[in-house]
Amino acid sequence: MTPYSASPPVIGVSETAPPSKPYSRAALAYLSRAPKHRSAASAEGRLLYLLRTGLVVVPEHRLDGGWSCIVIADPAGSRLGGRLTVTDIEIETALSVRTLDPVAELDASTYAQIWQIRVWECWPGGHMPQLARVLAEDLLQPPTPIVDLDHDAVLRILRQVHLRPVGLRQLLARLAEAGLLVAVSPCQGESWGSWALAIPNTNCPTNGTTKP
């Protein structure tokens, strides 16, 4: 789980040709709702953390609608030192890297928004993004990244996401397997326990193919 603390980030930006994979387009559509803190044209030479992939890049050459970037840090280790074409929306919503861990100083709402982007990257449709919205927007307990799934919260999720209990348990288990949820306290009675939203240090392990 990525370390968490409070304090607003500085965000940076850039974009290019839209990705070809449907799940990437879905994540970018959600990403477009994130705050933009600079124009794509001003991104050259800045050290940026891309919200959708967790890559740290430096925009080097301006392209039509995006940037060719040098990859400085890659959680998966596969693109380190390589180049990547990045879209303007990803550059515009990227975090300015000022610490070793770009998401360590974020306020709870910004952290939760990045978390939802990661969920959209793994599950572009179905019940999972709906569940993520309820967890991150309705049940989050700022200033922490924790959600308490007490009896009322579980009923709220089942009603809003149109799930049965067995389906909700399956989705929670998939989020945990992907490193996006971490159990904080165990189930007791009618409570399903407390969970912390987590931004993993690796990309979606399912590569966008996990079924919702």
Sine and cosine of phi, psi and omega as CSV:
sin_phi,cos_phi,sin_psi,cos_psi,sin_omega,cos_omega
0.00,0.00,0.70,-0.71,-0.01,-1.00
-0.94,0.33,0.69,-0.72,0.03,-1.00
-0.83,0.56,0.51,-0.86,-0.08,-1.00
-0.73,-0.68,0.69,-0.72,0.16,-0.99
-0.45,-0.89,-0.07,-1.00,-0.09,-1.00
-0.93,-0.38,0.55,-0.83,0.07,-1.00
0.57,-0.82,0.79,-0.62,-0.15,-0.99
-0.91,0.41,0.52,-0.86,-0.02,-1.00
-1.00,0.00,0.16,-0.99,0.20,-0.98
-0.94,-0.34,0.71,-0.71,-0.14,-0.99
-0.89,-0.46,0.60,-0.80,-0.02,-1.00
-0.81,-0.58,0.01,-1.00,-0.21,-0.98
-0.41,-0.91,0.36,-0.93,0.21,-0.98
0.11,-0.99,0.53,-0.85,-0.03,-1.00
-0.56,-0.83,0.32,-0.95,0.02,-1.00
-0.61,-0.79,-0.42,-0.91,0.02,-1.00
-0.81,0.59,0.68,-0.73,-0.04,-1.00
-0.88,0.47,0.58,-0.82,0.00,-1.00
-0.89,0.45,0.44,-0.90,-0.09,-1.00
-0.99,0.11,-0.39,0.92,-0.09,-1.00
-0.99,0.13,0.67,-0.74,-0.04,-1.00
-0.84,0.54,-0.64,0.77,-0.06,-1.00
-0.92,0.40,-0.55,0.84,0.04,-1.00
-0.92,0.39,-0.65,0.76,0.04,-1.00
-0.89,0.45,-0.63,0.78,0.02,-1.00
-0.90,0.43,-0.68,0.73,0.02,-1.00
-0.91,0.42,-0.64,0.76,0.01,-1.00
-0.92,0.40,-0.55,0.83,0.04,-1.00
-0.90,0.44,-0.66,0.75,0.05,-1.00
-0.94,0.34,-0.62,0.78,-0.01,-1.00
-0.86,0.51,-0.51,0.86,-0.04,-1.00
-0.89,0.45,-0.27,0.96,0.01,-1.00
-1.00,0.02,-0.14,0.99,-0.02,-1.00
-0.96,0.27,0.40,-0.92,0.01,-1.00
-0.87,0.48,0.60,-0.80,0.06,-1.00
-0.92,-0.39,0.78,-0.63,-0.13,-0.99
-0.90,-0.44,0.04,1.00,0.12,-0.99
-0.25,-0.97,0.28,-0.96,0.05,-1.00
-0.98,0.17,0.44,-0.90,0.01,-1.00
-0.88,0.48,-0.54,0.84,-0.07,-1.00
-0.91,0.42,-0.34,0.94,-0.08,-1.00
-0.99,-0.15,0.23,0.97,-0.17,-0.99
-1.00,0.06,-0.17,0.99,-0.12,-0.99
-0.83,0.56,0.76,-0.65,0.09,-1.00
0.99,0.16,-0.03,1.00,-0.02,-1.00
-1.00,0.07,0.56,-0.83,0.05,-1.00
-1.00,0.02,0.91,-0.42,-0.16,-0.99
-0.80,-0.60,0.63,-0.78,0.07,-1.00
-0.98,-0.21,0.90,-0.44,-0.04,-1.00
-0.99,0.16,0.84,-0.55,-0.12,-0.99
-0.90,0.43,-0.57,0.82,-0.11,-0.99
-0.97,0.26,-0.55,0.84,-0.12,-0.99
-0.89,-0.45,-0.32,0.95,-0.06,-1.00
0.99,0.14,0.07,1.00,0.05,-1.00
-0.96,0.28,0.56,-0.83,0.16,-0.99
-0.96,-0.28,0.84,-0.54,-0.11,-0.99
-0.74,-0.67,0.28,-0.96,0.14,-0.99
-0.82,-0.57,0.90,-0.44,0.07,-1.00
-0.89,0.46,0.78,-0.62,-0.08,-1.00
-0.91,-0.41,-0.78,0.63,-0.05,-1.00
-0.83,-0.56,0.77,-0.64,0.03,-1.00
-0.95,0.30,0.71,-0.70,0.07,-1.00
-0.89,-0.46,0.03,-1.00,0.05,-1.00
-0.97,0.25,0.98,-0.19,0.00,-1.00
1.00,0.07,0.21,0.98,0.00,-1.00
-0.11,-0.99,-0.31,-0.95,-0.02,-1.00
-0.67,-0.75,0.55,-0.83,0.26,-0.97
-1.00,-0.01,0.85,-0.53,-0.12,-0.99
-0.88,-0.47,0.51,-0.86,0.16,-0.99
-1.00,0.00,0.76,-0.65,0.01,-1.00
-0.99,0.10,0.89,-0.46,-0.04,-1.00
-1.00,-0.07,-0.62,0.79,0.01,-1.00
-0.62,-0.79,0.72,-0.70,-0.03,-1.00
-0.71,-0.71,0.91,-0.42,0.00,-1.00
-0.81,0.59,-0.57,0.82,-0.03,-1.00
-0.99,0.12,-0.30,0.95,0.04,-1.00
0.98,0.21,0.12,0.99,-0.10,-1.00
-1.00,-0.04,-0.37,0.93,-0.08,-1.00
-0.91,-0.42,0.09,1.00,-0.08,-1.00
-0.82,0.57,0.79,-0.62,0.01,-1.00
0.99,0.14,-0.11,0.99,0.01,-1.00
-1.00,0.03,-0.14,-0.99,0.02,-1.00
-0.87,-0.49,0.48,-0.88,-0.09,-1.00
-0.58,-0.81,0.70,-0.72,0.11,-0.99
-1.00,0.07,0.81,-0.59,-0.11,-0.99
-0.85,-0.53,0.70,-0.72,-0.04,-1.00
-0.96,0.27,0.37,-0.93,-0.01,-1.00
-0.86,0.52,-0.64,0.77,-0.05,-1.00
-0.91,0.42,-0.56,0.83,0.04,-1.00
-0.94,0.34,-0.60,0.80,0.04,-1.00
-0.94,0.34,-0.65,0.76,-0.04,-1.00
-0.93,0.37,-0.43,0.90,-0.02,-1.00
-0.96,-0.28,0.03,1.00,-0.03,-1.00
-0.94,0.35,0.47,-0.88,0.06,-1.00
-1.00,0.09,0.69,-0.72,0.14,-0.99
-0.94,0.34,0.77,-0.63,-0.06,-1.00
-1.00,0.07,0.91,-0.41,0.02,-1.00
-0.84,-0.55,-0.16,0.99,0.04,-1.00
-0.73,-0.68,0.16,-0.99,0.02,-1.00
-0.88,0.48,-0.60,0.80,0.03,-1.00
-0.92,-0.40,0.97,-0.24,-0.10,-1.00
-0.89,0.46,-0.39,0.92,-0.04,-1.00
-0.98,-0.18,0.11,0.99,-0.09,-1.00
-0.96,0.26,-0.34,0.94,-0.10,-1.00
-0.92,-0.39,0.34,0.94,-0.09,-1.00
-0.99,0.12,0.50,-0.87,0.16,-0.99
-0.96,0.30,0.29,-0.96,-0.13,-0.99
-0.87,0.49,-0.64,0.77,-0.05,-1.00
-0.93,0.36,-0.63,0.78,0.04,-1.00
-0.93,0.38,-0.67,0.74,0.05,-1.00
-0.85,0.52,-0.70,0.71,-0.02,-1.00
-0.91,0.41,-0.56,0.83,0.03,-1.00
-0.92,0.38,-0.68,0.73,0.07,-1.00
-0.89,0.46,-0.64,0.77,0.02,-1.00
-0.85,0.52,-0.69,0.72,0.02,-1.00
-0.90,0.44,-0.60,0.80,0.04,-1.00
-0.87,0.50,-0.67,0.74,0.02,-1.00
-0.90,0.44,-0.62,0.78,0.04,-1.00
-0.90,0.44,-0.69,0.72,0.03,-1.00
-0.88,0.47,-0.56,0.83,0.02,-1.00
-0.90,0.44,-0.59,0.81,-0.02,-1.00
-1.00,0.08,-0.60,0.80,-0.06,-1.00
-0.76,-0.65,0.99,-0.13,-0.11,-0.99
-0.97,0.25,-0.10,0.99,-0.03,-1.00
-0.27,-0.96,-0.15,-0.99,0.01,-1.00
0.99,0.15,-0.40,-0.92,-0.08,-1.00
-0.98,0.22,-0.42,0.91,-0.15,-0.99
-0.88,0.47,-0.75,0.66,0.04,-1.00
-0.89,0.46,-0.53,0.85,0.05,-1.00
-0.92,0.40,-0.68,0.74,0.06,-1.00
-0.89,0.46,-0.69,0.73,0.00,-1.00
-0.86,0.50,-0.65,0.76,0.00,-1.00
-0.89,0.46,-0.71,0.71,-0.01,-1.00
-0.90,0.44,-0.69,0.73,0.00,-1.00
-0.89,0.46,-0.73,0.68,-0.14,-0.99
-0.99,0.13,-0.47,0.88,-0.09,-1.00
-0.96,-0.28,-0.53,0.85,-0.09,-1.00
-0.97,-0.24,-0.53,0.85,-0.14,-0.99
-0.93,-0.36,-0.10,0.99,0.01,-1.00
-0.88,0.47,0.56,-0.83,-0.02,-1.00
-0.89,-0.45,0.98,0.21,0.02,-1.00
-0.85,0.53,0.51,-0.86,0.13,0.99
-1.00,0.06,0.27,0.96,0.01,-1.00
-0.99,-0.12,0.28,-0.96,0.10,-0.99
-1.00,-0.07,0.51,0.86,-0.14,-0.99
-0.97,-0.23,0.63,-0.78,0.14,-0.99
-0.87,-0.50,0.69,-0.73,-0.01,-1.00
-0.97,-0.26,0.92,-0.40,-0.04,-1.00
-1.00,-0.04,0.93,0.37,0.09,-1.00
-0.98,0.22,-0.03,-1.00,-0.09,-1.00
-0.83,0.55,-0.73,0.68,-0.05,-1.00
-0.91,0.41,-0.62,0.78,0.00,-1.00
-0.91,0.42,-0.66,0.75,0.01,-1.00
-0.89,0.45,-0.70,0.72,0.03,-1.00
-0.88,0.48,-0.63,0.78,0.02,-1.00
-0.89,0.46,-0.69,0.72,0.02,-1.00
-0.89,0.45,-0.73,0.68,-0.02,-1.00
-0.85,0.52,-0.64,0.77,-0.03,-1.00
-0.96,0.29,-0.72,0.69,-0.10,-1.00
-0.97,0.25,-0.56,0.83,-0.05,-1.00
-0.99,-0.10,-0.11,0.99,0.02,-1.00
0.87,0.49,0.84,0.55,-0.01,-1.00
-0.85,-0.52,0.34,-0.94,0.24,-0.97
-0.99,-0.15,0.35,-0.94,-0.04,-1.00
-0.79,0.62,-0.67,0.74,-0.02,-1.00
-0.90,0.44,-0.60,0.80,0.02,-1.00
-0.92,0.38,-0.64,0.77,0.04,-1.00
-0.90,0.44,-0.67,0.74,0.03,-1.00
-0.87,0.49,-0.63,0.78,0.01,-1.00
-0.91,0.42,-0.67,0.75,-0.01,-1.00
-0.93,0.38,-0.65,0.76,0.04,-1.00
-0.88,0.47,-0.64,0.77,0.01,-1.00
-0.90,0.43,-0.62,0.79,0.01,-1.00
-0.93,0.37,-0.62,0.78,0.07,-1.00
-0.89,0.45,-0.64,0.77,0.02,-1.00
-0.92,0.40,-0.67,0.74,0.01,-1.00
-0.89,0.46,-0.54,0.84,0.00,-1.00
-0.99,0.14,-0.04,1.00,-0.01,-1.00
0.99,0.16,0.22,0.97,-0.04,-1.00
-1.00,-0.06,-0.23,0.97,0.09,-1.00
-0.73,-0.69,0.63,-0.78,0.05,-1.00
-0.78,-0.63,0.80,-0.60,0.00,-1.00
-0.92,0.40,0.75,-0.66,0.01,-1.00
-0.96,-0.27,-0.67,0.74,0.06,-1.00
-0.66,-0.75,0.51,-0.86,-0.10,-0.99
-0.98,0.22,0.22,-0.98,0.09,-1.00
-0.92,0.39,0.64,-0.77,0.06,-1.00
-0.56,-0.83,0.85,-0.53,-0.02,-1.00
0.87,0.49,-0.83,-0.56,0.00,-1.00
-1.00,0.05,-0.07,1.00,0.03,-1.00
-0.99,0.12,0.64,-0.77,0.06,-1.00
-1.00,-0.09,0.24,0.97,0.05,-1.00
1.00,0.04,0.03,-1.00,0.05,-1.00
-0.94,-0.34,0.57,-0.82,-0.06,-1.00
-0.73,-0.69,0.56,-0.83,0.07,-1.00
-0.96,-0.30,0.74,-0.67,0.13,-0.99
-0.92,0.38,0.71,-0.70,-0.05,-1.00
-0.76,-0.65,0.66,-0.75,0.10,-1.00
-0.97,-0.24,0.97,-0.25,-0.09,-1.00
-0.93,0.37,0.36,-0.93,0.01,-1.00
-1.00,0.08,0.13,0.99,0.04,-1.00
-0.78,-0.62,0.34,-0.94,0.06,-1.00
-0.95,0.31,0.16,-0.99,0.00,-1.00
-0.79,0.62,0.86,-0.51,-0.06,-1.00
-0.91,0.41,-0.33,0.94,-0.02,-1.00
-1.00,0.00,-0.10,0.99,-0.01,-1.00
0.85,0.52,0.52,0.86,0.06,-1.00
0.99,0.13,0.12,0.99,-0.08,-1.00
-0.97,-0.23,-0.05,1.00,-0.01,-1.00
-0.91,0.43,0.69,-0.72,0.01,-1.00
-0.98,0.21,0.65,-0.76,0.05,-1.00
-0.96,0.29,0.00,0.00,0.00,0.00
